[in-house]
Amino acid sequence: MNYLWETDAFLAAVEGRPVGGSPAGITGISIDSRSITKGEAFFAIKGDRVDGHDYASVAAANGASVLVVSEARLPALGRLTVPLIVVDDVLTAMERLGRAARARVRGKVIGITGSVGKTTTKEMMRRALEPSGKVHASVASFNNHWGVPLTLSRMPADTDFGIFEIGMNHPGEIRSLVSMVRPDVAVITTVAGAHLGHFSGLDEIAAAKAEILEGIEVDGTAILNRDIAQYGILEKAAQENRVSHVVTFGADARADVRLAEYDAAPDHCTVWAVIGGHMREFTIGAPGRHIADNALAVIAAVQAAGGDVKAAMTALEGFSAGKGRGERHHLSLGAGEGSFTLIDESYNANPASMRAAISLLAASPVAGKGRRIAVLGDMLEMGDHAQAVHADLAGPLKDAGIADVWLAGPDMRALAEALGNDANVTYRAGAQEMAEFAISNVRDGDVLVVKSSLGTGFGKITAALLEKYAPADTAA
């Protein structure tokens, strides 16, 4: 059998001792007792809310071949008959395994960070590199202190391209994660006001994002956004960290991968980019100028990693926006009642991604007497800047000609006041109340974009609309 980890290598990596025997090998790594499959190793990580040791028996019943547990919790696990590997600290053991996984891979490893677009860029890059070799990439947004080592530990030894998303909301977090990933290519998508409450301003956020450059391998490449005001900070950080190669992307005339022209359609976009002095045209299977910008970074990274750039461009035509990140739904209001379009941007939000969503809505065609409706909720982690950054969205909404704005959440009161009589504003206290309003007030031809930080629960609005209204192409 082709194992992800041979037992001896696994034991050596986690620095553990076996109790009750050992499996022949390990097929996968899991930290979730509910979704674990037969043959996988279960790491009983203690989190902020739950302790994996409390679910060790569930993991064993669901097919775990071995449980990685803490020495301190061993006495309480005496009744288990499944093999155990005892370590000093379970999360530390998984980090060790992640480092061992990185050390054994001879393919190219790519790290991605940025205030906006990390997950979208990662998914675009996954698709773009698939024609060039075996790709391993993180699932969902596994970009934190447990997500990165988990993704590393799952990376097969024969990986040609490993793609890792690296996130943060405080200074210093990227530094510890990139030391595990050790990317050959590091991408910084952009610098924007995400987690602004934890920083003094955008320059400090840029410095934190630049921590990814500290971990680039010898002869590695940094992919940097040439369009942002903080480019100089990133460029200086690359120089200070002696990064061998810096490749820039954007619409700036000095960009190495330069956006020459962009054309949007309802469900895709076409990009003309100058790469290596040659004009290249390609289509992306999702709309949005921000999507085009991400694609430039992807192409630059594919080239730096030695992938097939032409094949990557072709592959991007099959890319589609993920759940909560611009996924589109064409929904029927019922027989003879017409239909509307829902753009689900409910996964997360900050000032930059809010502006991108507003631009996306403005470029979306409506049918008949349909309206473009911005359904917006609070941007979290804005700290003392919260009132100002929410009120500042009034300008982009006015400039985009969005006349109908549905708002929910305490911070969105500031935007409601800033808009005044310049828009048809509806305000509700929270996501549940807004979901009830949206279900009753959507009309034929409307296009709605639902956008908010994940913690506000705006996913309820999307879920309620999808539950109430069937897809237009399948409705009777």
N, C-alpha and C positions, 0 to 999 in steps of 0.2 A: 504493500500500500504506500502511496505517496503522501507522507506526512508533512504538515507545515513545520513541525519541530520534532526531531528525534529526542527521546527522553533524556539521554545523557547531555545533549547540548542545552536542552531546556533547563535541567537541573543546574548546570554550570552557570548559565546566564542569570538565573534568578537567585543564585547562591542559597539554595534551600536544601533541606534534608527530607528524604522520603519517609513516610510513615504508612505502613499497611500495603507495601508493594508499589509497583509503578506500571503504568500502561506501556505498551510497545512503542507508542508514539502519540502525538497530539495533532488533531486535525484542524483546530482553530482555537481562538481566544475569545472569552466572553466575560462580561461583568454583570450580565443580566440573567438571573436564574429562570426568567419566564421564557426567554427566546433561545436559550442555549440548546445546541443540538448534540447528538450522540458523538462522542469522541473528543469534544472540546474541553479545554482547561477553563475552570471557573476561578476568577480572581475575586476573592471576598473583600472588596474594597469598602472601607468605612468612609461614607460621605457625610455631608452636612445634615442630611435628613434620615438616611437609612444606613445600616451596617450590613454589608454583604454576608457576614457570618451568620446573621439571623435567617438567611435564605439558603444556607449551604445544603440542607436536606432537600429543598426544592430543586436545586441545581443537580444534585445527585440523582433524584428521581427522574429528571428530564434528560438524563443521558450523559452528564459530565463524566469524563474519563479520569479526571483528577481535580482536586480542589486545592488552590493555593491559599493558605490560611496563615494568620498571625500566631506566633508562639504564645502570646498572651491569651488567645482565645481557644487554644488547643484543648484544655481540660473540659470545656463545655461541648466539645464535638466528639466525645468518646464513643457515642453510639453509631456513628457513621461507619459504614463498611467500605465506602469508595476510597481509593488511594488518596493520600494527602501529601502536599509538599509544604513544609513548615518554614516560614521566613520571618525575619525581624519585623518588617513592615510590608504590607501587601502592595500598596501603591509604589513604594520604592522598588520592590521586586519587579513590578511591571515596567517601570522605567528602565531597569537594568536589562530586561528582555528586549525592550524597544531599542536600546543602544546596541545590543548584540545583533538584532535584526538589521539595523542600519549598517553595521560593520561588515556583514556577510554579503551585502548586495553590491554588485559591480555595475549595475545600471545607473542612470542619472536620476538624481533626486531633486525635486522642485519644491520650494517652500513659498507659500503665498500669504501675505498679510495686507492690511489696508483698512481704512475706516469703513469703506463700502465696497461691496462686490466680491468679497473673498470666496464665498460659496459658489456664486455664479461663475466666477473665473475658474475655480477648481473644476466644476462640472464641464465647462467648455473645454478646458485643457484635457480632461479625461477623454472626451470624445475626439478631440483634435489629434491626440497621440495614439489612439487605438490602431490606426493603420500602420504605425511605425514599430509596434512591439507590444509586449505584455505590460499592461498598466495596472498599478495598484494605487488607489486613492481613498481618502477618508470618506466615510458615509456621513450623510447629514452634515452637521456643523461640528464635527468632533475636533475642536481646535483649542481646547483648554488643557489644564494640568493633568487630566486623565484621558482626554480624547486623543491627544497627540501620542503618548506612549502606547495607548491601545491600538491605534492605527499602525504605528511602527511595528508593534509585536505581531500584527497580522500580515505583515509584508512577506510574501514568499521570497525565497533565496534567489529565484531566477527572474525577478522583476527587472524589466528593462527601463521603466519609468515609474518612479514613485512620486506621488503628488500629495502634498500636505498643506492643510490650512492651519495657520497659526494666528490665534486671536489674543486679545488682551483688553483689560479695562483699567489697568494701573501700570505705571512705569515698572520696568524690570521683569514683567511676566514673559515677554517674548524672548528675552535673553536666556532664560532657563530652558525654554522649549526648543529654541533653535540649536542649542548645544546638543540636543538629542537628534534633531533632524539632519543637521550638517548638510544643508542644500548645496548642490552644484550650481543651481540657478535660484535666485531669490527675487520674487516679484512683490513690489509695493503698488497696489492698485491705485490708491489715492490717499489723501489726508483730508479729513473732514471732521465735523463736530460731534462724532460719536463719543459717548462717555465723557462729554465735556465737563460734567460735574466733578470729575476726578483730576482735571488738568487745568493749568492756568490759561491755556489757549491753544491754538492750532500749532504753534511752533513746538510746544512741549509734546503734543500728540505726535508730530512728525519725528521728534527725537526718539520717542518710544517705539514708533514703527521702524525706525532705522536700526533698532537693536537686531533685527533679522540679518543685517549686513555683517554683524560680528561673527556669525556662524558659517559664513560661506566658505566652502572648500577652496583649497589652493587652485588657481586657474579657473575660479568660478566666475559667474556672471550675475550682475544686478540689473534687473529690469525696472526702470523708474519712469514715473509719469512726468513728462516734460511740461505739461500744461498748468500744473498747480503752483501756487505762490511759494510753497515750501520746498520746491525742487532744490534750491540751493542748499538747504539743510541736509537733504538726502544725499546730494552729490558730495558734500563735504564729508559726511559720514562714510561714504564709500571710499573716499580717498584716505581717511584716517584709518580705516580698517584694511587698507591695501587690497581692495577688491580688484582683481585682474582686469575685468571687463565690465563696462557700464553701457547698457543699451537703453535708449529712451524711446518712449512712444507718446503719441498725442497729435493734436492738430498744429502744434507749434512748428514753425518752419525749420527749426533745428532738430526736430525729433528724428531718430534713426528709422523708426517705423511710423510713418506719418499719415494721418487721416487726410485725404485729399477731398473726398466728397462722401456724403452720406444721404441715402434715400430711404425713407420709412414707408412701410405698408402696414396694414392692420395686424398681420401675423408674422411679419419677417422684416428684415432690412437688408439693403445692399450697401456694401462698403467698397470704396476705391481707396487703396492705400499705396503709398510709395515705400517700397522695401528694397534696400540695396540699389537705389536709383531707378528701379523699374516699377511702373504702375501695375498694380494687381487688383482685380475685381473679384469679390466673393460675396456670397449670400449667407446670412445667419438666420436660423429658423425661429427668431424671436425679435420683436421690435424694440426700439429705444436707443437713443444716442449713447446712453451709459453702457448698453450692451455692445455697441460698436467699439467704445473705448476699451472695454474688457477684452474684446476680441483682438485688438492690437497688441495688448500685453501677452495674450495667449500665443499669437503668431511669433512674437519676439522670443518668448520662452521656448517654443517648439524649435525654432532655429538654433537657439543657444544650446539646447539639449541634444542636438543632432538628429532631430526628427525630420520627417518629410513634410516640408512646408506646403507644397502643393496639395498633398493628400489631406493635410490638416484643414486647409481652406475648404476643400470639398466636403469634409466631414462636418464642418460647422453648419452646413445647410440643414443637417438633421438635428441640431440642437433645439431644445425647447425649454422655456422657463419652468422652474420647479414650483412645487406647492408653496404658496405664500410669497413667491418671488417673481410675480408677474404672470403666473399661469392664468390663461384666459378660458372663460366658460361662456358659451352662447346658450342662453336658457330661454325656454318657452314659458310664456305667461298663461298658456292654456289654448285649447282649440279656438282658433279665430281671434285670439286676444293679442297676438304678436309675440315679440321676443325682445330680449335685452342682452347686453354683454357685461359680464363681471370680470374685472381684472383683480386678481388676488395678490395683493402686496402686503398681506397681514403679518408676515413673519417678523419684520423688524423695521425700525425707522430712526433716522437722524436727519438733521437739516439738509444734508446733501442728497440723501436718498428720497426725501420728501419732494425736493425740487425735481428730481429725475422722474418720480411718479406723476407729478403734475404735468411735466412735459409730455410724458407718455400718454396721459389722458387727453391733453390738448391735441395730440396728433391722431387720436383715434376717431374714425368717422362714426357719426350717428345716423340713424335711419329716421326718415320722416320728421316728426316733431320731437324726436328724442333729445334728451339732455345729456351733457357731460357732467357727471356728479362726482365730486371729490368727497369721499367718506373717510374722514381723518380722525385719528385718535392721538393720545399723548405720546411724545417722544420721551422715553425715560432716561435717567442718568444725566440729566442736563444741569443739575445742581442749581446754583444761583442764577444761571443763564436761562432757566426754563421759560420764564415769562417772555423774555426778549426773543428767544429763538422761535417760539410758537407764534408770537405776533408778527415776526418777520416773514412768515409764509404768506401774509396778505399780498405782498408785492408780486411774487411769482404767480399767485392765483389770478390776480387782476391782469397781469401781463399776458397770461395764457388765455384769458377770456373765459374762465370757468365761472359761470353765473350761479351754479347750484352747489352749495357746500354744506355737508352734513357733518357735524362735529360732536365728539363725545370725550369726556374726561375732564378733570379739573384744570389742567394746563391749557386745554383747548379753548377755555373761556377767553383767554388773552387774544387768540386769533379771532374769535367771534366779535370781540369788541373792536379789534383793529379793522375788520372788514366792514363793520357798521352796516350801512345801507347799500354798499357796493356789490353785494351778492345776496342771493336768496339763502340765508343761513338758517339751518335747523340745528338746535343744540339738545343733546340728551346727556344724562348724568354718566352713563357707562355703556359698555358694549352690549349688554343684554337689552337695554332700552332702545339702543340704536338698531339692533337686529330686528326687534319688533316693528320699529318704524319703517325700516327698509323693506321688509316683506310686504307691508301694506301700501307703500308709496312708489315703488318702482313702476315704470310705465314702458309701453312699447317704444322701441328705438333707443332707449337709454343706454349709456355706457357708464358704469360705475367703477372707480378704482377704490379699493379698501386698503388703507395704509395706516399702520401704527406700530409701536413697539410690541414685541411678543407678550410682555407681561401685562398688557392692558386687556388681553382676552379678545381682541378684535377678530380672531379666528372664528369666534361664535357667529359673527355677522356673515362671513363667507359660508360657514356650515349651515346656518339657517336658510340662506338663499338657495344653497344646493339641495337642501332637504325639501324645500317648498316647491322648487321649480325644476322640472326635468330638462335634460339637454334638448335643445331645439331640434337637433337632427334626429332624435329618437322619439320625441313626444308625438302622441297620436293627434 
